[in-house]
């Protein structure tokens, strides 16, 4: 058998360049990594204890594929209070992380040949999923609109592809990699054009609790019948390894997403669901101390990168700084991060996998010491390279 005999859409998708780069530089014992979106905080003790108690109580049997009822009820209450979501427990599905949540939603809502808009820069998962599902992907560059998708850009994307049936938009708010968070006004401006064109929105709101100076505003509040919301506990409660995601959607449609989920993974792990019940019932304030530290780190990294000559996108949420490499360095994102890793033992993420090879992404979900060392190294690289260029 030949490799080209398998599903050609799988062959079109490459393994994550981000993960490979992170893995490759991890062999350096001196490396300081600001690469992955991995909070450096521990899971709160009360949540860890709930998982331990579930193990000791032998809660090890198959959960119902939708997720435990108390968990879905807790999610309904929690996110109503946080963001004004209006979803009852029977409109909420528990998944194996937000990644599986997005994957199940894409598989359900769109058929092969449909077109889906992805504003860029974007988390690479979205483009991989549209490819795997035989969809037409419309990448819309938002860099000239302060990295915000505008109604004009949506209309233009549709007009530019008259032969395509544009059925969807994957919106990440707050955004990874830019950290940009949409305002209520910007969301309200988008909704009419999406409604008029019958476009489904998969709204990935995993960073919704991590916003600075503004409250997260979900597009589901103004476009409830055309929105499927993705959320979870990886970022808000530092539970990345627990793999607990949530899908919120209109009745009927959420039932169909649940079928895809069931036949893909059966159910999220029982022990993890008990930990999640505790997080959503008694962990309403767990993100607050993290958010306070993130804001301080954001301000430090943004200032340092600007001083080094980078163009900095002001992050309104998440825990990333997306910074444009100074033109006089004559480096693309891969050149910069490879040089920084090899010569200075600092790992940043190239912008290329997100769709912009002129930028790098810095995750400030790291210690103050790591961030200080990284910023010192960045400034040194810029100074050293500038000196060489002058010579």
ChimeraX attribute file (.defattr): number of C-alpha atoms within 10 A of each C-alpha:
attribute: neighborCount
match mode: 1-to-1
recipient: residues
	/A:1	5
	/A:2	5
	/A:3	8
	/A:4	8
	/A:5	8
	/A:6	10
	/A:7	10
	/A:8	13
	/A:9	15
	/A:10	14
	/A:11	14
	/A:12	11
	/A:13	14
	/A:14	8
	/A:15	10
	/A:16	13
	/A:17	15
	/A:18	19
	/A:19	12
	/A:20	11
	/A:21	18
	/A:22	18
	/A:23	11
	/A:24	10
	/A:25	19
	/A:26	16
	/A:27	9
	/A:28	13
	/A:29	8
	/A:30	12
	/A:31	16
	/A:32	21
	/A:33	22
	/A:34	23
	/A:35	23
	/A:36	19
	/A:37	19
	/A:38	18
	/A:39	22
	/A:40	12
	/A:41	15
	/A:42	10
	/A:43	19
	/A:44	15
	/A:45	9
	/A:46	14
	/A:47	22
	/A:48	19
	/A:49	14
	/A:50	20
	/A:51	22
	/A:52	16
	/A:53	15
	/A:54	18
	/A:55	15
	/A:56	10
	/A:57	9
	/A:58	11
	/A:59	14
	/A:60	12
	/A:61	9
	/A:62	12
	/A:63	17
	/A:64	14
	/A:65	18
	/A:66	25
	/A:67	22
	/A:68	19
	/A:69	17
	/A:70	15
	/A:71	24
	/A:72	25
	/A:73	19
	/A:74	20
	/A:75	27
	/A:76	22
	/A:77	19
	/A:78	19
	/A:79	16
	/A:80	14
	/A:81	12
	/A:82	14
	/A:83	16
	/A:84	16
	/A:85	21
	/A:86	17
	/A:87	21
	/A:88	18
	/A:89	19
	/A:90	18
	/A:91	21
	/A:92	27
	/A:93	28
	/A:94	30
	/A:95	31
	/A:96	20
	/A:97	23
	/A:98	24
	/A:99	21
	/A:100	21
	/A:101	28
	/A:102	27
	/A:103	21
	/A:104	22
	/A:105	24
	/A:106	23
	/A:107	20
	/A:108	19
	/A:109	18
	/A:110	19
	/A:111	13
	/A:112	13
	/A:113	16
	/A:114	18
	/A:115	24
	/A:116	28
	/A:117	24
	/A:118	22
	/A:119	25
	/A:120	25
	/A:121	25
	/A:122	24
	/A:123	18
	/A:124	18
	/A:125	14
	/A:126	21
	/A:127	22
	/A:128	19
	/A:129	21
	/A:130	27
	/A:131	18
	/A:132	19
	/A:133	20
	/A:134	18
	/A:135	22
	/A:136	19
	/A:137	22
	/A:138	22
	/A:139	16
	/A:140	17
	/A:141	18
	/A:142	15
	/A:143	15
	/A:144	8
	/A:145	10
	/A:146	11
	/A:147	19
	/A:148	21
	/A:149	23
	/A:150	17
	/A:151	18
	/A:152	11
	/A:153	17
	/A:154	19
	/A:155	13
	/A:156	12
	/A:157	17
	/A:158	19
	/A:159	11
	/A:160	11
	/A:161	12
	/A:162	9
	/A:163	9
	/A:164	16
	/A:165	14
	/A:166	24
	/A:167	22
	/A:168	25
	/A:169	21
	/A:170	22
	/A:171	21
	/A:172	26
	/A:173	27
	/A:174	28
	/A:175	29
	/A:176	26
	/A:177	30
	/A:178	32
	/A:179	26
	/A:180	24
	/A:181	28
	/A:182	24
	/A:183	18
	/A:184	15
	/A:185	9
	/A:186	16
	/A:187	22
	/A:188	18
	/A:189	15
	/A:190	19
	/A:191	19
	/A:192	14
	/A:193	16
	/A:194	20
	/A:195	15
	/A:196	8
	/A:197	14
	/A:198	13
	/A:199	20
	/A:200	21
	/A:201	26
	/A:202	26
	/A:203	23
	/A:204	24
	/A:205	23
	/A:206	24
	/A:207	24
	/A:208	24
	/A:209	21
	/A:210	26
	/A:211	22
	/A:212	17
	/A:213	8
	/A:214	13
	/A:215	18
	/A:216	24
	/A:217	24
	/A:218	24
	/A:219	26
	/A:220	25
	/A:221	16
	/A:222	17
	/A:223	19
	/A:224	17
	/A:225	15
	/A:226	20
	/A:227	23
	/A:228	27
	/A:229	25
	/A:230	26
	/A:231	26
	/A:232	28
	/A:233	23
	/A:234	22
	/A:235	23
	/A:236	26
	/A:237	25
	/A:238	19
	/A:239	25
	/A:240	19
	/A:241	12
	/A:242	19
	/A:243	19
	/A:244	25
	/A:245	25
	/A:246	25
	/A:247	27
	/A:248	29
	/A:249	26
	/A:250	20
	/A:251	14
	/A:252	11
	/A:253	17
	/A:254	20
	/A:255	18
	/A:256	16
	/A:257	25
	/A:258	27
	/A:259	15
	/A:260	17
	/A:261	26
	/A:262	17
	/A:263	10
	/A:264	12
	/A:265	13
	/A:266	18
	/A:267	22
	/A:268	26
	/A:269	20
	/A:270	21
	/A:271	20
	/A:272	22
	/A:273	27
	/A:274	23
	/A:275	24
	/A:276	29
	/A:277	22
	/A:278	19
	/A:279	27
	/A:280	23
	/A:281	16
	/A:282	14
	/A:283	17
	/A:284	16
	/A:285	12
	/A:286	16
	/A:287	16
	/A:288	14
	/A:289	10
	/A:290	19
	/A:291	19
	/A:292	12
	/A:293	15
	/A:294	24
	/A:295	21
	/A:296	12
	/A:297	22
	/A:298	26
	/A:299	14
	/A:300	16
	/A:301	23
	/A:302	24
	/A:303	14
	/A:304	20
	/A:305	22
	/A:306	15
	/A:307	12
	/A:308	19
	/A:309	16
	/A:310	20
	/A:311	17
	/A:312	20
	/A:313	21
	/A:314	18
	/A:315	24
	/A:316	26
	/A:317	30
	/A:318	33
	/A:319	29
	/A:320	31
	/A:321	28
	/A:322	27
	/A:323	23
	/A:324	22
	/A:325	24
	/A:326	17
	/A:327	12
	/A:328	11
	/A:329	16
	/A:330	13
	/A:331	16
	/A:332	20
	/A:333	22
	/A:334	20
	/A:335	13
	/A:336	22
	/A:337	24
	/A:338	19
	/A:339	16
	/A:340	20
	/A:341	20
	/A:342	13
	/A:343	11
	/A:344	20
	/A:345	21
	/A:346	27
	/A:347	26
	/A:348	26
	/A:349	28
	/A:350	27
	/A:351	27
	/A:352	19
	/A:353	18
	/A:354	23
	/A:355	18
	/A:356	18
	/A:357	18
	/A:358	19
	/A:359	30
	/A:360	29
	/A:361	26
	/A:362	31
	/A:363	26
	/A:364	31
	/A:365	25
	/A:366	23
	/A:367	16
	/A:368	15
	/A:369	9
	/A:370	17
	/A:371	24
	/A:372	14
	/A:373	15
	/A:374	24
	/A:375	21
	/A:376	16
	/A:377	18
	/A:378	20
	/A:379	16
	/A:380	15
	/A:381	19
	/A:382	20
	/A:383	14
	/A:384	12
	/A:385	15
	/A:386	14
	/A:387	10
	/A:388	10
	/A:389	11
	/A:390	7
	/A:391	6
